[in-house]
Amino acid sequence: RERRSMLFDEHIVELTRYVEGLGARNPGWEFPYFDPLDGGPQADMLFLQEKPGPMTSPSRGGSGFISRDNDDRTAEAVFHFMKQAGIPRTRTIRWNVIPGWNGTTNTTTSELAAGIEELKNLIKLLPYARVVVLVGRKAQEAHLLLEEKGLHVFMSAHPGPQVRGPNRKMWDAIPLVWKDAFKKAEELQQSTVATRS
């Protein structure tokens, strides 16, 4: 309830309207909101996962947000990996390449292609984004578009239970990749400050 009350605060309202526009254009899908406690349009690091899960869905008892505080194991892993990597929450914004929930975690080729195309609209709303971390194989399909936009792209495994069990080395590497991405974001930020001064 507290986060819903923040959705139209100045720092997040433009992204809230973006999400509501997605819902209006795509009836039958649920589009979770951006977490107002993350960095919003001021964030310089975009973490893109694959597709919202059921715990983002209010119709399934979920929060209605893409949030590291959701009640599921992937969100819990994201929360801890961000801490391990030392990344301040306000530097980040989280989203999914396929931005909506349609009752299944399965994805189709056409959904993925449409989601990548839709990223062009999102990037326009994130003027400070310099680094993108593509989280999971499907999200990594967006790398060419994001590199063409001049963003620094990093790729990590997905922090879900389907990786933790059978692919422990990939799981353990996730916070290391995220830490490298943050290091790049810090370098770019310091370079920008130096240029301005």
N, C-alpha and C positions, 0 to 999 in steps of 0.2 A: 504493500500500500504506500509506503514511504517513497519508493522509487517511482511508482506511478504518479505520485503527486509532483515529481520533479520533471516529468516528461516535457513540459512546456516552459521550463526554465530557459533563460536566454542561451546558456551554453550548449543546450542539446536540442532545442526546438526544431532546428532545420533538419536534423536527422530523424526526429520523430515524424515530421511531415513527409519525409522521404519514405519511411516505412509505411505510413498510412496510404501514400500514393501507390506503393506496391500492392497493398491489399485491395485497393479500389480497382486496380487493373487486372488482378488475378483472383477472382472469387473462387472459393473452394480451397485456397491455400491460407495458412496462417503465417504471418511474418512477425517474428519476435522483435521487440524494440532493442535498441542499443542501451547498454547499461549506463545510466547517468553518472555512476561513480567512476567510470573509466574516463579517458581523456577527451572523448567527443571529437569535434572538428579540430581541436588544438593538438591532438595526438600526432606524434611523428612516427609511430610504429603501428602498422596495421597487421593484425594476426588473422589470417583467413583460414578457416576450417572448411569442411566439405558441405555439410547440410545440417540444419537444426535438428536436434533430437526431440524425443517426446517430452522431456522435462522443460522444454521451452514453451510447450503448448498449454494454454489455459484450459482447453477442452479436455486435456488429459491430466489436469491437476498441476500443471507446470506453472512457471513464473511469468511467462510472457516476455522474457528477456533473454538475450544472449549474454550470459553472465557466468563468471567464474564462481559465483556463489550459489548456482543452481544445485539442486539436490540430486546429483548423479555423479558417477565415478569419473567421467571425463572432465567435468567442471572442477571436481576436487583435484584432479591431477594438474589441470591448468593452473589452479590457485597455487599449488606447491611448486610447480616448475617455474612460475613467474618469480616466486620468492627466491628459489635457488639461483636463478639467473640474475637476481638483483635489479629487476626492472620495476621502476615505480609505476603504479597503476595509472597515474595521470598521463603517462607517456604513451599509453596503449589504447587502441580501439579494436574490438573483436567483431568478426562478421563471418559469413559463410559464402562460398562461391555460389552454391545453390541457396538462395536467401530464405526460402520458405519451407514450411513443414506441410506435407500433404498426406499425413497418416502413415508414412512408411519411411524407413531409413534407406531403402533402396533408391537408386538413382538411374536415370536413363541418359543416353548420349545427348538427346535433345534438351533435357533439363540442364545438363552441364554446359552445353553450348550457349543456351539462353542466359544462364547465370554469368558466364564469362563476359558476354556482351553487356549485361546489366552493370558489370563492374565499372564500365566507362562513366556511368552516371554517378556512381558512388564516389569515385576518385575526384570528381569535380567538387565534392563537398568536403574534401579532406586536404585543404591547401598546405598543411604542414607535414603531411606524410612523406617520408623519405625512404623508409625501410619497410618492406613487406615480408612477413614470414608465412610461407605457404605450408599449412599443417595437414599432411595427409596426401596420398597420391592423387586423388581427384582434384584437390585444390591446386596441386602443382601443375595441372593442365593450363592454368591461367598465367604461367610465367612469361610467355612471350608478350602478351598484352601489357603486363606490368613493366617489363623491361623496356618495351617501346615507349612507355610513359616516363621513362627516366628514373624509375624507382630501383632501389637496391634490393634484390630478391634473395631470400634465404629459404631453405627447404628443410622441414623436419618431418619425422613420423607423426602419426596421429596419436594423441595421448589417451586413447581408449583401451578398454580391456582386451580388445582383439589384437592389440600390438603387445601389450605388457606380457601376456603369457607366452606366445610362441616366438616373439622377436625381442627378447630381453635387451640385446645389444642396441637395437634401434630405439627402444624405450629409454634406456639409460643415456643415450646421446641427445635426447630432446632438449634438456636444459642447457647442454653445452652449445647446441646450435643457437638457442635463444640468447644465450649470453654473448655469443659472437655477433648476433644481430644487434644487440644492445650496444656493444662496443662500437659498431659501425655508426649507429644512431648518435652516440656520444661524439664521435669524431666529426660527423657532419654538423652537429649542433655547434661544436667549438669552432669549426671552420666558418660557419655562418656568423657567429659572434665576432670572430676576428676580422672578417670582411667588413662588417658594419662599423667596427671601431677604427 
